Amino acid sequence: MGDSPARFLDLCLDAVDHQALADWWCAAMGYRRDRDGGESEPVLIVDPAGTGPSIWVNRVPERKTVKNRMHHDVVGDTGALLALGATLLRRRDDEVHWDVLADPEGNEFCVFSRE
């Protein structure tokens, strides 16, 4: 690990319906399930190319109620993500050069265009 006290390992997302949200992120990012989890066990989804981070989708009893303190950024097609069920929170404008979306459970993420 060198001189640093920590290194990046995985991303984790909380969800009331962790099975459905794992499926949504698999469809959105081309990921696949690596571990299905059960009724209460987390679902692990991974990038089949091995370049993106692994994502654990954890079941929690409560719905999201406030803005994320941390989020992830993706390069992608906002229109296609909206068609999959994301919600547009803020369109790119003169202040920001990315769109802010939310997944079906309200977790915010930023979408940068592929250009």
C-alpha positions in Angstrom: 0.0 0.0 0.0 3.0 2.3 0.1 3.0 5.4 2.3 -0.7 6.1 2.1 -3.0 4.8 4.9 -5.7 3.8 2.4 -6.4 2.9 -1.3 -9.6 2.8 -3.3 -11.4 -0.6 -3.3 -15.1 -0.5 -4.3 -18.1 1.7 -4.6 -21.2 1.0 -2.5 -24.8 2.1 -3.2 -27.7 1.8 -0.8 -31.1 0.8 -2.1 -34.5 -0.2 -0.8 -34.7 -2.7 -3.7 -31.1 -3.7 -4.1 -31.9 -6.4 -6.7 -33.7 -3.9 -9.1 -31.1 -1.2 -8.6 -28.3 -3.6 -9.4 -30.1 -4.6 -12.6 -30.5 -0.9 -13.5 -26.8 -0.2 -13.1 -25.9 -3.3 -15.0 -28.1 -2.1 -17.9 -26.8 1.5 -17.6 -23.1 0.7 -17.5 -22.8 -2.7 -19.2 -21.8 -4.3 -15.9 -22.7 -7.9 -14.9 -23.6 -9.5 -11.6 -20.7 -11.2 -9.9 -22.6 -12.1 -6.7 -26.4 -12.1 -6.6 -26.8 -11.6 -2.9 -30.0 -12.7 -1.3 -33.0 -11.0 0.3 -30.7 -9.0 2.5 -27.2 -9.7 1.2 -25.5 -7.1 -1.1 -25.3 -7.6 -4.8 -21.9 -7.3 -6.4 -21.8 -5.9 -9.9 -18.6 -5.7 -12.0 -17.2 -4.3 -15.2 -16.7 -7.4 -17.5 -13.7 -5.5 -19.1 -12.1 -5.2 -15.6 -11.5 -1.5 -15.9 -14.2 0.0 -13.9 -14.7 -0.3 -10.1 -16.8 -3.0 -8.6 -20.1 -1.8 -7.1 -21.8 -3.3 -4.1 -25.6 -2.6 -4.0 -26.6 -2.8 -0.4 -30.2 -3.3 0.8 -31.3 -0.7 3.4 -34.8 -0.2 4.9 -35.0 3.6 4.4 -35.4 5.6 1.2 -32.9 8.3 0.3 -34.0 11.6 1.7 -31.2 14.1 1.3 -28.5 14.9 -1.3 -25.6 12.5 -1.6 -22.4 13.7 0.2 -20.4 11.6 -2.4 -21.4 10.6 -5.9 -19.9 9.0 -9.0 -19.3 10.4 -12.4 -19.8 8.5 -15.7 -19.1 9.2 -19.3 -22.3 8.4 -21.3 -25.5 9.3 -23.1 -27.9 11.3 -20.9 -30.8 10.6 -23.2 -30.2 6.8 -23.0 -29.9 6.9 -19.2 -33.2 8.9 -19.0 -34.8 6.3 -21.2 -33.6 3.6 -18.8 -35.4 5.4 -15.9 -32.9 7.9 -14.6 -34.2 11.4 -13.6 -32.7 14.6 -14.8 -31.8 16.9 -11.8 -29.8 19.5 -13.7 -29.0 20.0 -17.3 -25.5 21.2 -18.3 -25.3 24.9 -18.7 -22.9 27.9 -18.6 -21.9 26.9 -15.0 -21.4 23.2 -15.4 -20.4 21.1 -18.4 -22.2 17.9 -17.2 -25.7 16.7 -16.5 -26.8 15.7 -13.0 -29.0 12.7 -12.9 -30.5 10.4 -10.3 -30.8 6.6 -10.6 -34.3 5.1 -9.9 -33.7 5.2 -6.1 -32.6 8.9 -6.2 -28.8 8.4 -6.0 -27.2 11.4 -7.8 -24.5 10.9 -10.4 -23.0 13.2 -13.1 -22.9 12.4 -16.8 -20.1 13.8 -19.0 -20.5 13.5 -22.7 -18.3 11.1 -24.7 -16.9 13.9 -26.8 
